[in-house]
Amino acid sequence: MNTKLTLNLNKEIIRRAKEYAKEHNISLSFLIENYLQKIISDYKSDVASKGSIVNELSGIIKLDKGFDYHDDYREHLIAKYK
């Protein structure tokens, strides 16, 4: 189902877009619709590929070899409840 959309754009951009559409034997509506569809599909794939915040943050902190987070947390709790 098509819906009418009104846009306010720079005259020069409109002129050049119409020229481009004419040279490629397509309508300006078709050109804009396909451009918007491309943006939306790229956006969806970017969001899907990022996944959860946990996946994004996993591995960004590098700890020394042999680091024991249990000991570190224990020392934190001892200091906190002194």
Secondary structure, DSSP 8 states (H G I E B T S, - for coil): ----------HHHHHHHHHHHHHTT--HHHHHHHHHHHHHHHHHHHHHHH--HHHHHTT-S---TT--HHHHHHHHHHHHT-
